[in-house]
Amino acid sequence: MAVWQGFGFGMLVTLAFHGVLLPMFHWAPPLWELPPAEWASETFGHLLWIWVIEVIRRDLQQRWSPGPG
């Protein structure tokens, strides 16, 4: 996964959850009603956990892949 693909996915997750799903079920206000600091925090959090998941996935894939010979 390229860095920009991860960034795009993180933005998509932020928009899908905080822009659509959470407001639709009245679990949270939509992004445009959140203070900028909270919007930035949510976006950064999504980008960070997606990056961590990718780092762990790559490590596990490397460990579990059969080596030569």
N, C-alpha and C positions, 0 to 999 in steps of 0.2 A: 504494500500500500504506500503510495507516494504521500509526502507531507501534505500536498494540496488536496488530495482525495480525502485524507483524514480531516482536514480543516473544513472542507465542504460538507462532509458527513456530520461533523459536529454542529455546524450551522443549521443543517437540515433537522437534526434532532432538537435543537433549541427552538426553531420555528414550529416544528410539528407539535412538540409537547407544550411549550409555553405560549405559542401563538394560537393553537387550535384545541388540543385535547384537554388540557387542564382548565381553560376557560369554559369549554363546552359543558363540562360536568360541574362547573362552579367550584372547582378545587383551588383555583388561584386566578388572580386577575390576568388579563392578556398582557403581552409584552409592552404594548404601547401605554399601559397604565402603570407600569412599574417604574420606579426611579432609575435613572441611568446607571447608578452604581450597582443596583441589584441585577439589572439586565446584563451588565458587563460581567458580574460575578457568575451568573448562571451560564453565560456563554463560555467563559474561561473554564468553568468546572466541567462542562460537557467536553470541551476540547481536551482537557487534561485527562479525564477518565478514558476517553477513546484512545488517546495516545498510550496510556498505561496498558490498556487491553491489548493493543497492537504489539507493544514491547514484549509482554508476557506470551502472546500467541507465537511470535517469532522465536522466542527462546524455547518454548515447548516443542515447536515444530522442528527446530534444529536438534534438540535432544532426542526426539522420537524417530527422526528420519534414520533409516538404516545407513550406516557408514560404508565406505568402500571395503571390500574383502570380507 
